[in-house]
């Protein structure tokens, strides 16, 4: 009768657990990369005992170096900022900007409490009117929007404009990639309109939207539509160009197979063209969303439409001692949101494609 060495069985069990742990870490690495937390992978691998020296090099590259760069930037900012005098006083350093961020948060909470109190008073008034047999009244809160509300307005606007751009650009890109005639027709228009600045589109869009919508009684406010359409006109080109390139780059053997199988146009597009072109399409979508976010801030500033751009312009016009710090808070907010929007698009790209391009 053969006996099993207990030490051997224990070692095998330990190695099996270790292998399962590394499998989980490797599976989680994909999501860490999506979230911009790729440094967590070598940390976990080092903790699991996987070549700690090599993992420490990765931790240094992915975590320590970026942290050192950020700290150096903050120190340089803090040292040089007081030496630069503007019409609003010295340029605020990191500490002053953080203070204004805290103040904006406190102001948002106070405004939210004020609105809740106003809504409660209106509700009580309407309850009394109903008891008296009178019709309730509709009263809207007229206080200034909070910083968070302006952020949310900008995000809604950019996504609305981006979705319109996607609906327009992807079909045109597919047509351009599949048909040389369509490509010849679209290429001059792309080359002419792609470089046009949002500063040029904005007055045209404003006049057209104002002519078509004389009041704000529509589904969306005019200011929202103006900003969204401006975003659409400036952001659709990267998606259109990358979609056309992706479709035109499909393996010719696959195209020949579709001809042999006598696929109709719809089946060819859905089963062959889109799956093959998706990596480049998503690259275009990520570029378009980034362009749209930049364009939106400029459009809100110029058109005085609600959002982060208007917040920056209002603070610039306000000219108070804290205005410059608030503008810097908005700049950092715009950058962070831009990064998060790109991560969202990369997450979608990872779900629908097999590309490793980040």
SEZAGU-356276 format. One record per residue (C-alpha): residue number from 1; x, y, z; chain; residue in one letter. Coordinates in steps of 0.25 Angstrom, whole numbers. Layout:
# SEZAGU-356276
+------+-------+-------+-------+-------+------+
: resi :    c1 :    c2 :    c3 : chain : resn :
+------+-------+-------+-------+-------+------+
:  NUM :     X :     Y :     Z :     A :    A :
...
+------+-------+-------+-------+-------+------+
END
This chain:
# SEZAGU-356276
+------+-------+-------+-------+-------+------+
: resi :    c1 :    c2 :    c3 : chain : resn :
+------+-------+-------+-------+-------+------+
:    1 :     0 :     0 :     0 :     A :    X :
:    2 :     5 :    13 :    -4 :     A :    X :
:    3 :     6 :    25 :     6 :     A :    X :
:    4 :     6 :    39 :     3 :     A :    X :
:    5 :    16 :    48 :     9 :     A :    X :
:    6 :     8 :    58 :    18 :     A :    X :
:    7 :    19 :    69 :    15 :     A :    X :
:    8 :    18 :    67 :     0 :     A :    X :
:    9 :     2 :    68 :     1 :     A :    X :
:   10 :     3 :    81 :     9 :     A :    X :
:   11 :    13 :    87 :    -1 :     A :    X :
:   12 :     5 :    83 :   -13 :     A :    X :
:   13 :    -8 :    89 :    -6 :     A :    X :
:   14 :     0 :   102 :    -3 :     A :    X :
:   15 :     5 :   103 :   -17 :     A :    X :
:   16 :    -9 :   101 :   -22 :     A :    X :
:   17 :   -14 :   112 :   -13 :     A :    X :
:   18 :    -2 :   121 :   -18 :     A :    X :
:   19 :    -6 :   118 :   -32 :     A :    X :
:   20 :   -20 :   122 :   -30 :     A :    X :
:   21 :   -16 :   135 :   -23 :     A :    X :
:   22 :    -7 :   139 :   -35 :     A :    X :
:   23 :   -19 :   136 :   -45 :     A :    X :
:   24 :   -28 :   145 :   -37 :     A :    X :
:   25 :   -17 :   156 :   -37 :     A :    X :
:   26 :   -15 :   155 :   -52 :     A :    X :
:   27 :   -30 :   155 :   -54 :     A :    X :
:   28 :   -31 :   168 :   -45 :     A :    X :
:   29 :   -20 :   174 :   -53 :     A :    X :
:   30 :   -29 :   178 :   -64 :     A :    X :
:   31 :   -38 :   186 :   -55 :     A :    X :
:   32 :   -26 :   192 :   -48 :     A :    X :
:   33 :   -21 :   197 :   -62 :     A :    X :
:   34 :   -35 :   203 :   -65 :     A :    X :
:   35 :   -36 :   210 :   -52 :     A :    X :
:   36 :   -22 :   216 :   -53 :     A :    X :
:   37 :   -17 :   207 :   -41 :     A :    X :
:   38 :    -8 :   198 :   -49 :     A :    X :
:   39 :     2 :   200 :   -37 :     A :    X :
:   40 :    -7 :   191 :   -29 :     A :    X :
:   41 :    -3 :   178 :   -37 :     A :    X :
:   42 :    12 :   178 :   -33 :     A :    X :
:   43 :     8 :   182 :   -19 :     A :    X :
:   44 :    -1 :   169 :   -18 :     A :    X :
:   45 :     9 :   161 :   -25 :     A :    X :
:   46 :    20 :   165 :   -16 :     A :    X :
:   47 :    11 :   162 :    -4 :     A :    X :
:   48 :     9 :   148 :   -10 :     A :    X :
:   49 :    24 :   145 :   -11 :     A :    X :
:   50 :    25 :   146 :   -26 :     A :    X :
:   51 :    39 :   151 :   -28 :     A :    X :
:   52 :    39 :   163 :   -19 :     A :    X :
:   53 :    51 :   170 :   -25 :     A :    X :
:   54 :    45 :   170 :   -39 :     A :    X :
:   55 :    32 :   175 :   -33 :     A :    X :
:   56 :    39 :   186 :   -25 :     A :    X :
:   57 :    44 :   191 :   -38 :     A :    X :
:   58 :    30 :   192 :   -43 :     A :    X :
:   59 :    25 :   198 :   -31 :     A :    X :
:   60 :    36 :   209 :   -32 :     A :    X :
:   61 :    32 :   212 :   -47 :     A :    X :
:   62 :    17 :   211 :   -45 :     A :    X :
:   63 :    15 :   218 :   -32 :     A :    X :
:   64 :    27 :   224 :   -26 :     A :    X :
:   65 :    32 :   232 :   -38 :     A :    X :
:   66 :    18 :   238 :   -41 :     A :    X :
:   67 :    17 :   242 :   -26 :     A :    X :
:   68 :    30 :   248 :   -26 :     A :    X :
:   69 :    27 :   256 :   -38 :     A :    X :
:   70 :    14 :   261 :   -32 :     A :    X :
:   71 :    20 :   265 :   -19 :     A :    X :
:   72 :    32 :   272 :   -27 :     A :    X :
:   73 :    21 :   279 :   -35 :     A :    X :
:   74 :    13 :   284 :   -22 :     A :    X :
:   75 :    26 :   288 :   -16 :     A :    X :
:   76 :    30 :   296 :   -28 :     A :    X :
:   77 :    16 :   302 :   -29 :     A :    X :
:   78 :    16 :   306 :   -14 :     A :    X :
:   79 :    30 :   312 :   -15 :     A :    X :
:   80 :    28 :   320 :   -28 :     A :    X :
:   81 :    13 :   324 :   -27 :     A :    X :
:   82 :    15 :   335 :   -16 :     A :    X :
:   83 :    25 :   342 :   -25 :     A :    X :
:   84 :    15 :   344 :   -36 :     A :    X :
:   85 :     7 :   356 :   -34 :     A :    X :
:   86 :    -6 :   358 :   -42 :     A :    X :
:   87 :   -18 :   368 :   -42 :     A :    X :
:   88 :   -24 :   359 :   -32 :     A :    X :
:   89 :   -12 :   358 :   -23 :     A :    X :
:   90 :    -2 :   347 :   -22 :     A :    X :
:   91 :    -4 :   334 :   -29 :     A :    X :
:   92 :   -10 :   324 :   -19 :     A :    X :
:   93 :    -2 :   312 :   -15 :     A :    X :
:   94 :    -7 :   298 :   -13 :     A :    X :
:   95 :   -11 :   301 :     2 :     A :    X :
:   96 :   -20 :   313 :    -3 :     A :    X :
:   97 :   -26 :   305 :   -14 :     A :    X :
:   98 :   -29 :   294 :    -5 :     A :    X :
:   99 :   -36 :   304 :     5 :     A :    X :
:  100 :   -45 :   309 :    -6 :     A :    X :
:  101 :   -48 :   295 :   -10 :     A :    X :
:  102 :   -53 :   292 :     4 :     A :    X :
:  103 :   -61 :   306 :     4 :     A :    X :
:  104 :   -68 :   302 :    -9 :     A :    X :
:  105 :   -72 :   289 :    -3 :     A :    X :
:  106 :   -77 :   296 :     9 :     A :    X :
:  107 :   -85 :   306 :     0 :     A :    X :
:  108 :   -91 :   294 :    -8 :     A :    X :
:  109 :   -96 :   288 :     5 :     A :    X :
:  110 :  -102 :   301 :    10 :     A :    X :
:  111 :  -109 :   304 :    -3 :     A :    X :
:  112 :  -114 :   289 :    -3 :     A :    X :
:  113 :  -120 :   292 :    11 :     A :    X :
:  114 :  -126 :   305 :     6 :     A :    X :
:  115 :  -133 :   298 :    -5 :     A :    X :
:  116 :  -138 :   287 :     3 :     A :    X :
:  117 :  -144 :   298 :    13 :     A :    X :
:  118 :  -150 :   305 :     1 :     A :    X :
:  119 :  -156 :   292 :    -4 :     A :    X :
:  120 :  -162 :   289 :     9 :     A :    X :
:  121 :  -168 :   303 :    11 :     A :    X :
:  122 :  -174 :   302 :    -3 :     A :    X :
:  123 :  -180 :   288 :     1 :     A :    X :
:  124 :  -186 :   293 :    14 :     A :    X :
:  125 :  -192 :   305 :     6 :     A :    X :
:  126 :  -198 :   295 :    -4 :     A :    X :
:  127 :  -204 :   286 :     7 :     A :    X :
:  128 :  -211 :   298 :    13 :     A :    X :
:  129 :  -216 :   303 :    -1 :     A :    X :
:  130 :  -221 :   289 :    -4 :     A :    X :
:  131 :  -228 :   288 :    10 :     A :    X :
:  132 :  -235 :   302 :     7 :     A :    X :
:  133 :  -239 :   296 :    -7 :     A :    X :
:  134 :  -230 :   305 :   -15 :     A :    X :
:  135 :  -220 :   300 :   -26 :     A :    X :
:  136 :  -206 :   298 :   -22 :     A :    X :
:  137 :  -195 :   307 :   -27 :     A :    X :
:  138 :  -182 :   304 :   -34 :     A :    X :
:  139 :  -170 :   311 :   -29 :     A :    X :
:  140 :  -156 :   308 :   -34 :     A :    X :
:  141 :  -144 :   311 :   -25 :     A :    X :
:  142 :  -137 :   322 :   -31 :     A :    X :
:  143 :  -124 :   322 :   -24 :     A :    X :
:  144 :  -110 :   321 :   -31 :     A :    X :
:  145 :  -106 :   306 :   -35 :     A :    X :
:  146 :   -96 :   299 :   -26 :     A :    X :
:  147 :   -82 :   296 :   -31 :     A :    X :
:  148 :   -86 :   281 :   -32 :     A :    X :
:  149 :   -98 :   285 :   -40 :     A :    X :
:  150 :   -90 :   292 :   -50 :     A :    X :
:  151 :   -80 :   280 :   -51 :     A :    X :
:  152 :   -92 :   271 :   -53 :     A :    X :
:  153 :   -98 :   281 :   -64 :     A :    X :
:  154 :   -85 :   281 :   -71 :     A :    X :
:  155 :   -84 :   265 :   -71 :     A :    X :
:  156 :   -98 :   264 :   -76 :     A :    X :
:  157 :   -96 :   274 :   -87 :     A :    X :
:  158 :   -83 :   267 :   -92 :     A :    X :
:  159 :   -89 :   253 :   -92 :     A :    X :
:  160 :  -101 :   258 :  -100 :     A :    X :
:  161 :   -92 :   265 :  -110 :     A :    X :
:  162 :   -83 :   253 :  -111 :     A :    X :
:  163 :   -95 :   243 :  -113 :     A :    X :
:  164 :  -100 :   252 :  -124 :     A :    X :
:  165 :   -86 :   252 :  -130 :     A :    X :
:  166 :   -85 :   237 :  -129 :     A :    X :
:  167 :   -98 :   234 :  -136 :     A :    X :
:  168 :   -94 :   243 :  -147 :     A :    X :
:  169 :   -79 :   239 :  -148 :     A :    X :
:  170 :   -79 :   224 :  -147 :     A :    X :
:  171 :   -89 :   222 :  -159 :     A :    X :
:  172 :   -82 :   232 :  -168 :     A :    X :
:  173 :   -68 :   226 :  -164 :     A :    X :
:  174 :   -73 :   212 :  -168 :     A :    X :
:  175 :   -78 :   217 :  -181 :     A :    X :
:  176 :   -65 :   224 :  -184 :     A :    X :
:  177 :   -57 :   212 :  -180 :     A :    X :
:  178 :   -65 :   202 :  -189 :     A :    X :
:  179 :   -68 :   211 :  -201 :     A :    X :
:  180 :   -57 :   218 :  -208 :     A :    X :
:  181 :   -68 :   227 :  -214 :     A :    X :
:  182 :   -73 :   231 :  -200 :     A :    X :
:  183 :   -59 :   233 :  -196 :     A :    X :
:  184 :   -56 :   243 :  -208 :     A :    X :
:  185 :   -69 :   250 :  -204 :     A :    X :
:  186 :   -66 :   252 :  -189 :     A :    X :
:  187 :   -51 :   254 :  -189 :     A :    X :
:  188 :   -52 :   269 :  -194 :     A :    X :
:  189 :   -62 :   272 :  -184 :     A :    X :
:  190 :   -54 :   266 :  -173 :     A :    X :
:  191 :   -41 :   273 :  -177 :     A :    X :
:  192 :   -49 :   287 :  -177 :     A :    X :
:  193 :   -57 :   286 :  -165 :     A :    X :
:  194 :   -48 :   278 :  -155 :     A :    X :
:  195 :   -39 :   289 :  -152 :     A :    X :
:  196 :   -50 :   299 :  -150 :     A :    X :
:  197 :   -49 :   305 :  -135 :     A :    X :
:  198 :   -61 :   304 :  -126 :     A :    X :
:  199 :   -60 :   320 :  -125 :     A :    X :
:  200 :   -64 :   320 :  -140 :     A :    X :
:  201 :   -76 :   310 :  -138 :     A :    X :
:  202 :   -82 :   316 :  -126 :     A :    X :
:  203 :   -88 :   329 :  -132 :     A :    X :
:  204 :   -93 :   321 :  -144 :     A :    X :
:  205 :  -100 :   310 :  -135 :     A :    X :
:  206 :  -105 :   321 :  -125 :     A :    X :
:  207 :  -112 :   328 :  -136 :     A :    X :
:  208 :  -118 :   315 :  -143 :     A :    X :
:  209 :  -123 :   310 :  -129 :     A :    X :
:  210 :  -129 :   323 :  -125 :     A :    X :
:  211 :  -136 :   324 :  -139 :     A :    X :
:  212 :  -141 :   310 :  -138 :     A :    X :
:  213 :  -145 :   311 :  -123 :     A :    X :
:  214 :  -151 :   324 :  -119 :     A :    X :
:  215 :  -153 :   321 :  -105 :     A :    X :
:  216 :  -148 :   311 :   -94 :     A :    X :
:  217 :  -161 :   303 :   -94 :     A :    X :
:  218 :  -155 :   291 :  -102 :     A :    X :
:  219 :  -150 :   278 :   -96 :     A :    X :
:  220 :  -136 :   284 :   -94 :     A :    X :
:  221 :  -132 :   299 :   -90 :     A :    X :
:  222 :  -126 :   306 :  -102 :     A :    X :
:  223 :  -113 :   308 :   -95 :     A :    X :
:  224 :  -112 :   293 :   -93 :     A :    X :
:  225 :  -114 :   291 :  -108 :     A :    X :
:  226 :  -105 :   301 :  -112 :     A :    X :
:  227 :   -93 :   296 :  -104 :     A :    X :
:  228 :   -97 :   281 :  -108 :     A :    X :
:  229 :   -97 :   284 :  -123 :     A :    X :
:  230 :   -84 :   292 :  -122 :     A :    X :
:  231 :   -78 :   280 :  -115 :     A :    X :
:  232 :   -84 :   271 :  -126 :     A :    X :
:  233 :   -78 :   279 :  -138 :     A :    X :
:  234 :   -64 :   279 :  -132 :     A :    X :
:  235 :   -63 :   265 :  -126 :     A :    X :
:  236 :   -69 :   256 :  -137 :     A :    X :
:  237 :   -56 :   257 :  -146 :     A :    X :
:  238 :   -47 :   247 :  -138 :     A :    X :
:  239 :   -58 :   237 :  -138 :     A :    X :
:  240 :   -61 :   238 :  -152 :     A :    X :
:  241 :   -46 :   237 :  -157 :     A :    X :
:  242 :   -43 :   226 :  -148 :     A :    X :
:  243 :   -55 :   218 :  -152 :     A :    X :
:  244 :   -52 :   220 :  -166 :     A :    X :
:  245 :   -38 :   215 :  -164 :     A :    X :
:  246 :   -42 :   203 :  -156 :     A :    X :
:  247 :   -52 :   199 :  -166 :     A :    X :
:  248 :   -43 :   201 :  -178 :     A :    X :
:  249 :   -32 :   193 :  -170 :     A :    X :
:  250 :   -40 :   180 :  -169 :     A :    X :
:  251 :   -33 :   168 :  -174 :     A :    X :
:  252 :   -36 :   166 :  -189 :     A :    X :
:  253 :   -37 :   151 :  -187 :     A :    X :
:  254 :   -49 :   154 :  -177 :     A :    X :
:  255 :   -55 :   163 :  -188 :     A :    X :
:  256 :   -54 :   151 :  -198 :     A :    X :
:  257 :   -60 :   142 :  -189 :     A :    X :
:  258 :   -72 :   151 :  -187 :     A :    X :
:  259 :   -74 :   151 :  -203 :     A :    X :
:  260 :   -73 :   136 :  -203 :     A :    X :
:  261 :   -83 :   134 :  -193 :     A :    X :
:  262 :   -92 :   145 :  -200 :     A :    X :
:  263 :   -94 :   153 :  -187 :     A :    X :
:  264 :  -104 :   165 :  -189 :     A :    X :
:  265 :   -99 :   178 :  -185 :     A :    X :
:  266 :  -105 :   178 :  -171 :     A :    X :
:  267 :   -99 :   165 :  -167 :     A :    X :
:  268 :   -86 :   169 :  -173 :     A :    X :
:  269 :   -85 :   181 :  -164 :     A :    X :
:  270 :   -90 :   175 :  -151 :     A :    X :
:  271 :   -83 :   162 :  -152 :     A :    X :
:  272 :   -70 :   166 :  -159 :     A :    X :
:  273 :   -68 :   181 :  -160 :     A :    X :
:  274 :   -71 :   185 :  -146 :     A :    X :
:  275 :   -64 :   174 :  -138 :     A :    X :
:  276 :   -51 :   176 :  -147 :     A :    X :
:  277 :   -51 :   191 :  -146 :     A :    X :
:  278 :   -56 :   193 :  -131 :     A :    X :
:  279 :   -42 :   196 :  -126 :     A :    X :
:  280 :   -39 :   208 :  -135 :     A :    X :
:  281 :   -54 :   212 :  -133 :     A :    X :
:  282 :   -52 :   213 :  -118 :     A :    X :
:  283 :   -39 :   220 :  -120 :     A :    X :
:  284 :   -47 :   231 :  -128 :     A :    X :
:  285 :   -58 :   231 :  -117 :     A :    X :
:  286 :   -47 :   234 :  -106 :     A :    X :
:  287 :   -41 :   245 :  -115 :     A :    X :
:  288 :   -55 :   251 :  -118 :     A :    X :
:  289 :   -59 :   251 :  -103 :     A :    X :
:  290 :   -46 :   258 :   -99 :     A :    X :
:  291 :   -48 :   268 :  -110 :     A :    X :
:  292 :   -63 :   270 :  -106 :     A :    X :
:  293 :   -59 :   272 :   -92 :     A :    X :
:  294 :   -49 :   283 :   -96 :     A :    X :
:  295 :   -58 :   290 :  -106 :     A :    X :
:  296 :   -70 :   290 :   -96 :     A :    X :
:  297 :   -62 :   298 :   -85 :     A :    X :
:  298 :   -59 :   308 :   -96 :     A :    X :
:  299 :   -73 :   309 :  -101 :     A :    X :
:  300 :   -79 :   311 :   -87 :     A :    X :
:  301 :   -69 :   322 :   -84 :     A :    X :
:  302 :   -72 :   329 :   -97 :     A :    X :
:  303 :   -87 :   327 :   -98 :     A :    X :
:  304 :   -89 :   328 :   -83 :     A :    X :
:  305 :   -97 :   315 :   -82 :     A :    X :
:  306 :   -98 :   308 :   -69 :     A :    X :
:  307 :   -86 :   299 :   -65 :     A :    X :
:  308 :   -72 :   299 :   -61 :     A :    X :
:  309 :   -68 :   309 :   -72 :     A :    X :
:  310 :   -77 :   319 :   -67 :     A :    X :
:  311 :   -73 :   317 :   -53 :     A :    X :
:  312 :   -58 :   320 :   -58 :     A :    X :
:  313 :   -63 :   333 :   -65 :     A :    X :
:  314 :   -72 :   338 :   -54 :     A :    X :
:  315 :   -60 :   336 :   -44 :     A :    X :
:  316 :   -51 :   344 :   -54 :     A :    X :
:  317 :   -61 :   355 :   -55 :     A :    X :
:  318 :   -64 :   355 :   -40 :     A :    X :
:  319 :   -49 :   359 :   -37 :     A :    X :
:  320 :   -50 :   356 :   -22 :     A :    X :
:  321 :   -37 :   351 :   -14 :     A :    X :
:  322 :   -42 :   337 :   -15 :     A :    X :
:  323 :   -46 :   337 :   -30 :     A :    X :
:  324 :   -32 :   332 :   -35 :     A :    X :
:  325 :   -32 :   320 :   -25 :     A :    X :
:  326 :   -46 :   316 :   -29 :     A :    X :
:  327 :   -42 :   317 :   -43 :     A :    X :
:  328 :   -30 :   308 :   -40 :     A :    X :
:  329 :   -40 :   298 :   -33 :     A :    X :
:  330 :   -48 :   298 :   -46 :     A :    X :
:  331 :   -36 :   295 :   -54 :     A :    X :
:  332 :   -32 :   283 :   -46 :     A :    X :
:  333 :   -47 :   279 :   -46 :     A :    X :
:  334 :   -47 :   279 :   -61 :     A :    X :
:  335 :   -34 :   271 :   -62 :     A :    X :
:  336 :   -39 :   261 :   -52 :     A :    X :
:  337 :   -52 :   259 :   -59 :     A :    X :
:  338 :   -45 :   258 :   -73 :     A :    X :
:  339 :   -37 :   247 :   -67 :     A :    X :
:  340 :   -49 :   240 :   -62 :     A :    X :
:  341 :   -56 :   241 :   -75 :     A :    X :
:  342 :   -45 :   235 :   -82 :     A :    X :
:  343 :   -45 :   223 :   -72 :     A :    X :
:  344 :   -59 :   221 :   -74 :     A :    X :
:  345 :   -57 :   220 :   -89 :     A :    X :
:  346 :   -45 :   211 :   -87 :     A :    X :
:  347 :   -54 :   202 :   -78 :     A :    X :
:  348 :   -64 :   201 :   -89 :     A :    X :
:  349 :   -53 :   198 :   -99 :     A :    X :
:  350 :   -48 :   187 :   -90 :     A :    X :
:  351 :   -61 :   181 :   -89 :     A :    X :
:  352 :   -64 :   181 :  -104 :     A :    X :
:  353 :   -50 :   179 :  -111 :     A :    X :
:  354 :   -38 :   171 :  -108 :     A :    X :
:  355 :   -28 :   182 :  -110 :     A :    X :
:  356 :   -17 :   185 :  -100 :     A :    X :
:  357 :   -15 :   199 :  -105 :     A :    X :
:  358 :   -17 :   209 :   -94 :     A :    X :
+------+-------+-------+-------+-------+------+
END
